[in-house]
Amino acid sequence: MSEAVLDTWLAEREAAMLALLERIVNIDSGSYDHAGVTAVAEAIAAFLEGEGVGCEWLPQSRSGHILRARVEGPDEAPVLLLGHCDTVFPKGEAARRPFRIEAGRAYGPGVSDMKAGLVMNAFVLAALRACGAPCPVLGLFTSDEEIGSPVSRPVIEATARGCRAVLNAEPGRPSGNVCTGRKGGVFLRTTVHGRAAHSGGAYAEGRSAILALAHKTVALMGLTDLPAGITVNVGRIGGGQSVNTVAPEAWAEIDLRYVKGGDRARMLEAIAAIVTTSHVPDTTAELAIEGEFLPLEPTPASERLFEIYRRCAREVGLRVEGEFSGGCADSGFTAALGVPTLCSTGPVGGKGHTPEEYTEVRTLVPRARAVARTILALGAGRERASGSGSLQ
């Protein structure tokens, strides 16, 4: 199959892409809205099945259901197209500000992060089903990335093992670039236990969990090392019983970000040491990991994948470079398995997680073409023809 045939197939379907994008943006799908997340996946499945793409449901009890699609090809290692159906927005957000297009930009909750990427992946799968795939191609539409993928992670890892490459359709950077590196992140919660006492009549009998947490907060945020790309942020706190009671309990949520995989254990040890130190006598504390992402660290194989993608993007008129992002994504899980991984291959967008979130409509088809051509190159062995060797 020629690239021109694939390009034409995709170009003729821009209106259909926008129609599907409007449909799923107008479905509330916050991570904890399991029915909404499943409804987004159902809309994707209905489109794919209508195009003859095989779909498999992976039902979940702690999140929305996960959808896995497959386009058959020669019996070789598949390429995985990755994306998540959940957003950060609350129930009712889609009704308050439904999908719209203004001045060439599409708006609406989750339009960029990452429903435009879901649509792009779905149409690439359909194009390869219609025009012929050079190797098997998988599409995974997951359910809980915005909260660290606690349910989806094992599914992502199981699906990615044995793949020749992973392309994660997080939004293309506002610059038009893709992500070749990302930070890892660990989301933690600490609960501090003290002793209640009347703050006027028996102050000395109390042991303030809030005071203990305040000491820990200062120490935790002091672990930040900006030159090394390491940040520790206490993002939420709470606690206490009443204004006239020495606080018997307090809690905090902690965000750790790091660049190198080796920094994870060292920083978690440092955080645990602070949490378990009794800054106020007779207080105790516990620490739990609520969710985490692994870093996307470049490797020779992932760099080669980027070069293939960049060449294919150039062929369809896109100038693309690689960027590093402090944000986390599911791409770190697949990269940690040793599978060549590229992130932010979705349509270009920006202002994610805000009411101003947008997708550049004009990038839907070209970014789909770049991904489809990359799959053709991987399946046809064009990377070997260039003399740079295989990704495997």
Secondary structure as a PSIPRED ss2 file (coil, helix, strand):
# PSIPRED VFORMAT (PSIPRED V4.0)

   1 M C   1.000  0.000  0.000
   2 S C   1.000  0.000  0.000
   3 E H   0.000  1.000  0.000
   4 A H   0.000  1.000  0.000
   5 V H   0.000  1.000  0.000
   6 L H   0.000  1.000  0.000
   7 D H   0.000  1.000  0.000
   8 T H   0.000  1.000  0.000
   9 W H   0.000  1.000  0.000
  10 L H   0.000  1.000  0.000
  11 A H   0.000  1.000  0.000
  12 E C   1.000  0.000  0.000
  13 R C   1.000  0.000  0.000
  14 E H   0.000  1.000  0.000
  15 A H   0.000  1.000  0.000
  16 A H   0.000  1.000  0.000
  17 M H   0.000  1.000  0.000
  18 L H   0.000  1.000  0.000
  19 A H   0.000  1.000  0.000
  20 L H   0.000  1.000  0.000
  21 L H   0.000  1.000  0.000
  22 E H   0.000  1.000  0.000
  23 R H   0.000  1.000  0.000
  24 I H   0.000  1.000  0.000
  25 V H   0.000  1.000  0.000
  26 N C   1.000  0.000  0.000
  27 I C   1.000  0.000  0.000
  28 D C   1.000  0.000  0.000
  29 S C   1.000  0.000  0.000
  30 G E   0.000  0.000  1.000
  31 S C   1.000  0.000  0.000
  32 Y C   1.000  0.000  0.000
  33 D C   1.000  0.000  0.000
  34 H H   0.000  1.000  0.000
  35 A H   0.000  1.000  0.000
  36 G H   0.000  1.000  0.000
  37 V H   0.000  1.000  0.000
  38 T H   0.000  1.000  0.000
  39 A H   0.000  1.000  0.000
  40 V H   0.000  1.000  0.000
  41 A H   0.000  1.000  0.000
  42 E H   0.000  1.000  0.000
  43 A H   0.000  1.000  0.000
  44 I H   0.000  1.000  0.000
  45 A H   0.000  1.000  0.000
  46 A H   0.000  1.000  0.000
  47 F H   0.000  1.000  0.000
  48 L H   0.000  1.000  0.000
  49 E H   0.000  1.000  0.000
  50 G H   0.000  1.000  0.000
  51 E C   1.000  0.000  0.000
  52 G C   1.000  0.000  0.000
  53 V C   1.000  0.000  0.000
  54 G E   0.000  0.000  1.000
  55 C E   0.000  0.000  1.000
  56 E E   0.000  0.000  1.000
  57 W E   0.000  0.000  1.000
  58 L E   0.000  0.000  1.000
  59 P C   1.000  0.000  0.000
  60 Q C   1.000  0.000  0.000
  61 S C   1.000  0.000  0.000
  62 R C   1.000  0.000  0.000
  63 S C   1.000  0.000  0.000
  64 G C   1.000  0.000  0.000
  65 H C   1.000  0.000  0.000
  66 I E   0.000  0.000  1.000
  67 L E   0.000  0.000  1.000
  68 R E   0.000  0.000  1.000
  69 A E   0.000  0.000  1.000
  70 R E   0.000  0.000  1.000
  71 V E   0.000  0.000  1.000
  72 E C   1.000  0.000  0.000
  73 G C   1.000  0.000  0.000
  74 P C   1.000  0.000  0.000
  75 D C   1.000  0.000  0.000
  76 E C   1.000  0.000  0.000
  77 A C   1.000  0.000  0.000
  78 P C   1.000  0.000  0.000
  79 V E   0.000  0.000  1.000
  80 L E   0.000  0.000  1.000
  81 L E   0.000  0.000  1.000
  82 L E   0.000  0.000  1.000
  83 G E   0.000  0.000  1.000
  84 H E   0.000  0.000  1.000
  85 C C   1.000  0.000  0.000
  86 D C   1.000  0.000  0.000
  87 T E   0.000  0.000  1.000
  88 V C   1.000  0.000  0.000
  89 F C   1.000  0.000  0.000
  90 P C   1.000  0.000  0.000
  91 K C   1.000  0.000  0.000
  92 G C   1.000  0.000  0.000
  93 E H   0.000  1.000  0.000
  94 A H   0.000  1.000  0.000
  95 A H   0.000  1.000  0.000
  96 R H   0.000  1.000  0.000
  97 R C   1.000  0.000  0.000
  98 P C   1.000  0.000  0.000
  99 F C   1.000  0.000  0.000
 100 R E   0.000  0.000  1.000
 101 I E   0.000  0.000  1.000
 102 E E   0.000  0.000  1.000
 103 A C   1.000  0.000  0.000
 104 G C   1.000  0.000  0.000
 105 R E   0.000  0.000  1.000
 106 A E   0.000  0.000  1.000
 107 Y E   0.000  0.000  1.000
 108 G C   1.000  0.000  0.000
 109 P C   1.000  0.000  0.000
 110 G C   1.000  0.000  0.000
 111 V H   0.000  1.000  0.000
 112 S H   0.000  1.000  0.000
 113 D H   0.000  1.000  0.000
 114 M H   0.000  1.000  0.000
 115 K H   0.000  1.000  0.000
 116 A H   0.000  1.000  0.000
 117 G H   0.000  1.000  0.000
 118 L H   0.000  1.000  0.000
 119 V H   0.000  1.000  0.000
 120 M H   0.000  1.000  0.000
 121 N H   0.000  1.000  0.000
 122 A H   0.000  1.000  0.000
 123 F H   0.000  1.000  0.000
 124 V H   0.000  1.000  0.000
 125 L H   0.000  1.000  0.000
 126 A H   0.000  1.000  0.000
 127 A H   0.000  1.000  0.000
 128 L H   0.000  1.000  0.000
 129 R H   0.000  1.000  0.000
 130 A H   0.000  1.000  0.000
 131 C H   0.000  1.000  0.000
 132 G C   1.000  0.000  0.000
 133 A C   1.000  0.000  0.000
 134 P C   1.000  0.000  0.000
 135 C C   1.000  0.000  0.000
 136 P C   1.000  0.000  0.000
 137 V E   0.000  0.000  1.000
 138 L E   0.000  0.000  1.000
 139 G E   0.000  0.000  1.000
 140 L E   0.000  0.000  1.000
 141 F E   0.000  0.000  1.000
 142 T E   0.000  0.000  1.000
 143 S C   1.000  0.000  0.000
 144 D C   1.000  0.000  0.000
 145 E H   0.000  1.000  0.000
 146 E H   0.000  1.000  0.000
 147 I H   0.000  1.000  0.000
 148 G C   1.000  0.000  0.000
 149 S C   1.000  0.000  0.000
 150 P C   1.000  0.000  0.000
 151 V C   1.000  0.000  0.000
 152 S H   0.000  1.000  0.000
 153 R H   0.000  1.000  0.000
 154 P H   0.000  1.000  0.000
 155 V H   0.000  1.000  0.000
 156 I H   0.000  1.000  0.000
 157 E H   0.000  1.000  0.000
 158 A H   0.000  1.000  0.000
 159 T H   0.000  1.000  0.000
 160 A H   0.000  1.000  0.000
 161 R C   1.000  0.000  0.000
 162 G C   1.000  0.000  0.000
 163 C C   1.000  0.000  0.000
 164 R C   1.000  0.000  0.000
 165 A E   0.000  0.000  1.000
 166 V E   0.000  0.000  1.000
 167 L E   0.000  0.000  1.000
 168 N E   0.000  0.000  1.000
 169 A C   1.000  0.000  0.000
 170 E C   1.000  0.000  0.000
 171 P C   1.000  0.000  0.000
 172 G E   0.000  0.000  1.000
 173 R C   1.000  0.000  0.000
 174 P C   1.000  0.000  0.000
 175 S C   1.000  0.000  0.000
 176 G C   1.000  0.000  0.000
 177 N C   1.000  0.000  0.000
 178 V E   0.000  0.000  1.000
 179 C E   0.000  0.000  1.000
 180 T E   0.000  0.000  1.000
 181 G E   0.000  0.000  1.000
 182 R E   0.000  0.000  1.000
 183 K C   1.000  0.000  0.000
 184 G E   0.000  0.000  1.000
 185 G E   0.000  0.000  1.000
 186 V E   0.000  0.000  1.000
 187 F E   0.000  0.000  1.000
 188 L E   0.000  0.000  1.000
 189 R E   0.000  0.000  1.000
 190 T E   0.000  0.000  1.000
 191 T E   0.000  0.000  1.000
 192 V E   0.000  0.000  1.000
 193 H E   0.000  0.000  1.000
 194 G C   1.000  0.000  0.000
 195 R E   0.000  0.000  1.000
 196 A C   1.000  0.000  0.000
 197 A E   0.000  0.000  1.000
 198 H E   0.000  0.000  1.000
 199 S C   1.000  0.000  0.000
 200 G C   1.000  0.000  0.000
 201 G C   1.000  0.000  0.000
 202 A C   1.000  0.000  0.000
 203 Y H   0.000  1.000  0.000
 204 A H   0.000  1.000  0.000
 205 E H   0.000  1.000  0.000
 206 G C   1.000  0.000  0.000
 207 R E   0.000  0.000  1.000
 208 S C   1.000  0.000  0.000
 209 A H   0.000  1.000  0.000
 210 I H   0.000  1.000  0.000
 211 L H   0.000  1.000  0.000
 212 A H   0.000  1.000  0.000
 213 L H   0.000  1.000  0.000
 214 A H   0.000  1.000  0.000
 215 H H   0.000  1.000  0.000
 216 K H   0.000  1.000  0.000
 217 T H   0.000  1.000  0.000
 218 V H   0.000  1.000  0.000
 219 A H   0.000  1.000  0.000
 220 L H   0.000  1.000  0.000
 221 M H   0.000  1.000  0.000
 222 G C   1.000  0.000  0.000
 223 L C   1.000  0.000  0.000
 224 T C   1.000  0.000  0.000
 225 D E   0.000  0.000  1.000
 226 L H   0.000  1.000  0.000
 227 P H   0.000  1.000  0.000
 228 A H   0.000  1.000  0.000
 229 G C   1.000  0.000  0.000
 230 I E   0.000  0.000  1.000
 231 T E   0.000  0.000  1.000
 232 V E   0.000  0.000  1.000
 233 N E   0.000  0.000  1.000
 234 V E   0.000  0.000  1.000
 235 G E   0.000  0.000  1.000
 236 R E   0.000  0.000  1.000
 237 I E   0.000  0.000  1.000
 238 G E   0.000  0.000  1.000
 239 G E   0.000  0.000  1.000
 240 G C   1.000  0.000  0.000
 241 Q C   1.000  0.000  0.000
 242 S C   1.000  0.000  0.000
 243 V C   1.000  0.000  0.000
 244 N C   1.000  0.000  0.000
 245 T E   0.000  0.000  1.000
 246 V E   0.000  0.000  1.000
 247 A C   1.000  0.000  0.000
 248 P C   1.000  0.000  0.000
 249 E E   0.000  0.000  1.000
 250 A E   0.000  0.000  1.000
 251 W E   0.000  0.000  1.000
 252 A E   0.000  0.000  1.000
 253 E E   0.000  0.000  1.000
 254 I E   0.000  0.000  1.000
 255 D E   0.000  0.000  1.000
 256 L E   0.000  0.000  1.000
 257 R E   0.000  0.000  1.000
 258 Y E   0.000  0.000  1.000
 259 V C   1.000  0.000  0.000
 260 K C   1.000  0.000  0.000
 261 G C   1.000  0.000  0.000
 262 G C   1.000  0.000  0.000
 263 D H   0.000  1.000  0.000
 264 R H   0.000  1.000  0.000
 265 A H   0.000  1.000  0.000
 266 R H   0.000  1.000  0.000
 267 M H   0.000  1.000  0.000
 268 L H   0.000  1.000  0.000
 269 E H   0.000  1.000  0.000
 270 A H   0.000  1.000  0.000
 271 I H   0.000  1.000  0.000
 272 A H   0.000  1.000  0.000
 273 A H   0.000  1.000  0.000
 274 I H   0.000  1.000  0.000
 275 V H   0.000  1.000  0.000
 276 T H   0.000  1.000  0.000
 277 T C   1.000  0.000  0.000
 278 S C   1.000  0.000  0.000
 279 H C   1.000  0.000  0.000
 280 V C   1.000  0.000  0.000
 281 P C   1.000  0.000  0.000
 282 D C   1.000  0.000  0.000
 283 T C   1.000  0.000  0.000
 284 T E   0.000  0.000  1.000
 285 A E   0.000  0.000  1.000
 286 E E   0.000  0.000  1.000
 287 L E   0.000  0.000  1.000
 288 A E   0.000  0.000  1.000
 289 I E   0.000  0.000  1.000
 290 E E   0.000  0.000  1.000
 291 G E   0.000  0.000  1.000
 292 E E   0.000  0.000  1.000
 293 F E   0.000  0.000  1.000
 294 L C   1.000  0.000  0.000
 295 P C   1.000  0.000  0.000
 296 L E   0.000  0.000  1.000
 297 E C   1.000  0.000  0.000
 298 P C   1.000  0.000  0.000
 299 T C   1.000  0.000  0.000
 300 P H   0.000  1.000  0.000
 301 A H   0.000  1.000  0.000
 302 S H   0.000  1.000  0.000
 303 E H   0.000  1.000  0.000
 304 R H   0.000  1.000  0.000
 305 L H   0.000  1.000  0.000
 306 F H   0.000  1.000  0.000
 307 E H   0.000  1.000  0.000
 308 I H   0.000  1.000  0.000
 309 Y H   0.000  1.000  0.000
 310 R H   0.000  1.000  0.000
 311 R H   0.000  1.000  0.000
 312 C H   0.000  1.000  0.000
 313 A H   0.000  1.000  0.000
 314 R H   0.000  1.000  0.000
 315 E H   0.000  1.000  0.000
 316 V C   1.000  0.000  0.000
 317 G C   1.000  0.000  0.000
 318 L C   1.000  0.000  0.000
 319 R C   1.000  0.000  0.000
 320 V C   1.000  0.000  0.000
 321 E C   1.000  0.000  0.000
 322 G E   0.000  0.000  1.000
 323 E E   0.000  0.000  1.000
 324 F E   0.000  0.000  1.000
 325 S E   0.000  0.000  1.000
 326 G C   1.000  0.000  0.000
 327 G C   1.000  0.000  0.000
 328 C C   1.000  0.000  0.000
 329 A C   1.000  0.000  0.000
 330 D C   1.000  0.000  0.000
 331 S H   0.000  1.000  0.000
 332 G H   0.000  1.000  0.000
 333 F H   0.000  1.000  0.000
 334 T H   0.000  1.000  0.000
 335 A H   0.000  1.000  0.000
 336 A H   0.000  1.000  0.000
 337 L C   1.000  0.000  0.000
 338 G C   1.000  0.000  0.000
 339 V C   1.000  0.000  0.000
 340 P C   1.000  0.000  0.000
 341 T E   0.000  0.000  1.000
 342 L E   0.000  0.000  1.000
 343 C E   0.000  0.000  1.000
 344 S C   1.000  0.000  0.000
 345 T C   1.000  0.000  0.000
 346 G C   1.000  0.000  0.000
 347 P C   1.000  0.000  0.000
 348 V E   0.000  0.000  1.000
 349 G E   0.000  0.000  1.000
 350 G E   0.000  0.000  1.000
 351 K C   1.000  0.000  0.000
 352 G C   1.000  0.000  0.000
 353 H C   1.000  0.000  0.000
 354 T C   1.000  0.000  0.000
 355 P C   1.000  0.000  0.000
 356 E C   1.000  0.000  0.000
 357 E C   1.000  0.000  0.000
 358 Y E   0.000  0.000  1.000
 359 T E   0.000  0.000  1.000
 360 E E   0.000  0.000  1.000
 361 V H   0.000  1.000  0.000
 362 R H   0.000  1.000  0.000
 363 T H   0.000  1.000  0.000
 364 L H   0.000  1.000  0.000
 365 V H   0.000  1.000  0.000
 366 P H   0.000  1.000  0.000
 367 R H   0.000  1.000  0.000
 368 A H   0.000  1.000  0.000
 369 R H   0.000  1.000  0.000
 370 A H   0.000  1.000  0.000
 371 V H   0.000  1.000  0.000
 372 A H   0.000  1.000  0.000
 373 R H   0.000  1.000  0.000
 374 T H   0.000  1.000  0.000
 375 I H   0.000  1.000  0.000
 376 L H   0.000  1.000  0.000
 377 A H   0.000  1.000  0.000
 378 L H   0.000  1.000  0.000
 379 G H   0.000  1.000  0.000
 380 A H   0.000  1.000  0.000
 381 G C   1.000  0.000  0.000
 382 R H   0.000  1.000  0.000
 383 E H   0.000  1.000  0.000
 384 R H   0.000  1.000  0.000
 385 A H   0.000  1.000  0.000
 386 S C   1.000  0.000  0.000
 387 G C   1.000  0.000  0.000
 388 S C   1.000  0.000  0.000
 389 G C   1.000  0.000  0.000
 390 S C   1.000  0.000  0.000
 391 L C   1.000  0.000  0.000
 392 Q C   1.000  0.000  0.000
